[in-house]
Amino acid sequence: MTLVRVEGVIYEGNDPSLRVAGATVTIAGKSATTSSIGAYAIDGITIGVHTVTISKTGYTTTTLSRDTGASKIVSAGLSKV
């Protein structure tokens, strides 16, 4: 079984320059909290299609489906509530 690192940045809306710190990113039962620059990394993810959930108080929770074999970068925008 091949394990990979999934990483990316979380930002506000459609503007990648507005990074969101303190968001929780969950994939395959593992979670990470974004840093002060909105970055995160999660190790030990199997290659395949996974659901990625991104949440933070004050924002709408975002759920994405990503294939970690095709790309190990998952970045997304969150919308304010």
Secondary structure, DSSP 8 states (H G I E B T S, - for coil): --EEEEEEEEEETTEEEEE-TT-EEEETTEEEE--TTSEEEEEEEESSEEEEEEE-TTB--EEEEEETTT-SB--EEE-B-
